[in-house]
Amino acid sequence: MPSTDALATLFRNRSITAEMYAAGARFHRTFVFAHLSPSGAPSLDRYRAGYSSREGIPERAAAADRALDRALLAVGGIASPGGSALWFVAGLGYSVKEWAAREGWNGRTLNPHEAKGIVVTALGVLAVHYGVSGSQRKPLDRCTSLT
């Protein structure tokens, strides 16, 4: 299983909260269950075509894939900066620096400090999505008195 070393480093450096770390670790586990992690996915060669019992690997993988879709949509989708950050850092186990060197928007590379901010923000949104954040208030709740 690719490790959550990048998440652990962010947590040790107090860049993310325990809730954000838990959300990232949950995303990673789901990523592995969806058979997207090269080292964590079992070979499907041993399963016959169409195998779909309730306890079957393909059924669980499909459920994990749907859960990943929902999580990625919560941070703006897979093509968004937050979605990319979760995919590569929490899912595949890239370091923030490795992800920053790989990614870029609008024809320019991603600054490692900006990349860290994107990862931290995506993990914060993910923690709220998973319901593990201490702050469950919706952002617009603060603005209702202004209308």
Residue, then its C-alpha position, 0 to 999 in steps of 0.5 A: m500500500p503506498s503510504t500516507d507518509a506525506l500526510a504524516t509529515l504534514f501532520r507532524n509539522r502541524s500543517i494539518t489537523a488530526e481530522m484532516y489526517a484522518a480524512g486523507a487516510r480514509f481517502h487513501r484506504t478507499f483508493v486502495f479498495a478501488h484497486l487504484s493503488p499499484s501496490g495495494a490492489p490485488s490481482l483480478d486475474r484470479y476472479r472469473a469474469g462477471y464475479s459480483s457477489r455481495e462480498g466480491i472484490p469487484e463489488r467492493a471496488a465499484a463501491a469504493d470507486r463511487a465513494l472516491d467520485r463523491a469525495l473528489l466532487a466535494v473538492g471540485g472534481i478530479a481536474s481541479p487543483g484539490g482533486s489532483a492533490l488528493w489523487f496524487v498525495a493522499g491516493l498515490g502517496y506522492s510527497v507534496k514536492e513531487w506533486a508540485a513538480r508534476e503539476g501546473w496550471n495555466g502553463r506554469t509549474l506549481n510552486p511548492h508553497e502553493a501546492k502545500g496550500i492546495v493539499v491542506t485546503a483539499l484535506g480540510v474540505l475532505a474532512v468536512h465531506y467525511g464528517v470528521s471535521g470539528s466545524q460542520r457549519k456550512p460556509l454560507d450560514r455566516c452570510t444569511s444575516l446579510t440578505 
